Amino acid sequence: MQKPANPRFSSGPCAKRPGFALEALEAALLGRSHRAADPKKRLAEVIERSKAILGMPADYRLGIVPASDTGAVEMALWSLLGPRGVDVLAWESFSAEWAHDIEAELKLSDVRLLKAPYGQLPDLSAVDPARDCVFVWNGTTSGVRLPNADWIRDDREGLTICDATSAAFAMDLPWPKLDVVTWSWQKVLGGEAAHGMLALSPRAVARLESNKPAWPLPKIFRLTKGGKLIEGIFKGDTINTPSMLCVEDALDGLRWAESVGGLRGLIARAEGNLATIAGWVAESEWARFLAEEPATRSCTSVCLRIVAPWFTALDASGQAKAAARLSALLEAEGVALDAASYRDAPPGLRIWCGATVEQADVAALLPWLDQAFARVAAEFAG
Ligand SMILES: Cc1ncc(COP(=O)(O)O)c(C=O)c1O
């Protein structure tokens, strides 16, 4: 049976783009100050190429920020929230973390938590346009994505703060509906970790300039000075020191994205991978999507649950052991690395299908899933 040429199906850091080799980074401006003209140009190039590929409106700002997607989200929450009530949508682990920070760390008094279990979305019609709203676009740990933004009003008064780290470059992001969008380099384009991207709409900038948070902000989160946006951050003048090696790598990923047809090409690649898995799931006796509604199935973090009767008859710890054995076998065969479900999610598999993953590799993996599952069944079902 043929093995995937590249067995890297991790949901982050994700597979490098096809054909990647370290030589691609030879032009990196190592050992240079990131404030010097040429390095700063490269940082600005990451911003400009990202904006162009993503079709971001010209009046949106995009900056490179510290601490990956988490850094970008936390900056937004700590800088923007407070003046209005907040609706937080939580349907998997990362969105639940943002809910925790808003309720328990920022201690905002007027918070509504709209929750759903793994596999589902909360009631989007309950979102109040007068309030700020915090959500992920794609729930990386449940494989449930938002099917659209129809539930976000164009005439909303609140801000929409969207963690799009496993959606950007793989799904259409309806910019006019989104006031803050964040992602990191290590996801769909297979970049290196530790750098985040923060996009702000004009309304988000207006909030930043009018809102003085009731809590102290560390330098690493500060986006304004004297009540005015620090515009430099959105032109490559980063808050602190970035890695110029990672910058070069991010540019490599962006150039590759352009070479496969930009956003449309990237989306087609991820959707093609999802369709390949969907065809197999439709025939499978033991695997189903964790996402219940087809329209909410992620084309990046594809999460599968196990429905074989012997498996569902196990208690929680037995299920966790059987699922762990399955991913260990896939790893031992060298056909899928890091394909276990997220630690807080229902036990099963999570197969990254973002644009850097080749459809031929997804197709090659599928028979191995059946073979490994048969072995686990023999061991556990007796
Ligand atoms: C939806 C979501 N938010 C936040 C994070 C954390 O991202 P990072 O490690 O880039 O900070 C992840 C990582 O997988 C994620 O999927």
Ligand as a Chemical Component Dictionary entry (heavy atoms), coordinates in Angstrom:
data_LIG
# 
_chem_comp.id                   LIG 
_chem_comp.type                 NON-POLYMER 
_chem_comp.pdbx_formal_charge   0 
_chem_comp.three_letter_code    LIG 
# 
loop_
_chem_comp_atom.comp_id 
_chem_comp_atom.atom_id 
_chem_comp_atom.alt_atom_id 
_chem_comp_atom.type_symbol 
_chem_comp_atom.charge 
_chem_comp_atom.model_Cartn_x 
_chem_comp_atom.model_Cartn_y 
_chem_comp_atom.model_Cartn_z 
_chem_comp_atom.pdbx_ordinal 
LIG C1 C1 C 0 -8.439 28.747 16.998 1  
LIG C2 C2 C 0 -7.077 28.837 17.618 2  
LIG N1 N1 N 0 -6.790 29.879 18.414 3  
LIG C3 C3 C 0 -5.571 30.012 18.974 4  
LIG C4 C4 C 0 -4.571 29.094 18.778 5  
LIG C5 C5 C 0 -3.244 29.282 19.414 6  
LIG O1 O1 O 0 -2.381 29.656 18.406 7  
LIG P1 P1 P 0 -0.861 30.035 18.645 8  
LIG O2 O2 O 0 -0.218 28.817 19.216 9  
LIG O3 O3 O 0 -0.410 30.392 17.276 10 
LIG O4 O4 O 0 -0.816 31.170 19.593 11 
LIG C6 C6 C 0 -4.812 27.993 17.945 12 
LIG C7 C7 C 0 -3.777 26.971 17.723 13 
LIG O5 O5 O 0 -4.011 25.919 17.198 14 
LIG C8 C8 C 0 -6.092 27.876 17.358 15 
LIG O6 O6 O 0 -6.344 26.846 16.572 16 
# 
loop_
_chem_comp_bond.comp_id 
_chem_comp_bond.atom_id_1 
_chem_comp_bond.atom_id_2 
_chem_comp_bond.value_order 
_chem_comp_bond.pdbx_ordinal 
LIG C1 C2 SING 1  
LIG C2 N1 SING 2  
LIG C2 C8 DOUB 3  
LIG N1 C3 DOUB 4  
LIG C3 C4 SING 5  
LIG C4 C5 SING 6  
LIG C4 C6 DOUB 7  
LIG C5 O1 SING 8  
LIG O1 P1 SING 9  
LIG P1 O2 DOUB 10 
LIG P1 O3 SING 11 
LIG P1 O4 SING 12 
LIG C6 C7 SING 13 
LIG C6 C8 SING 14 
LIG C7 O5 DOUB 15 
LIG C8 O6 SING 16 
# 
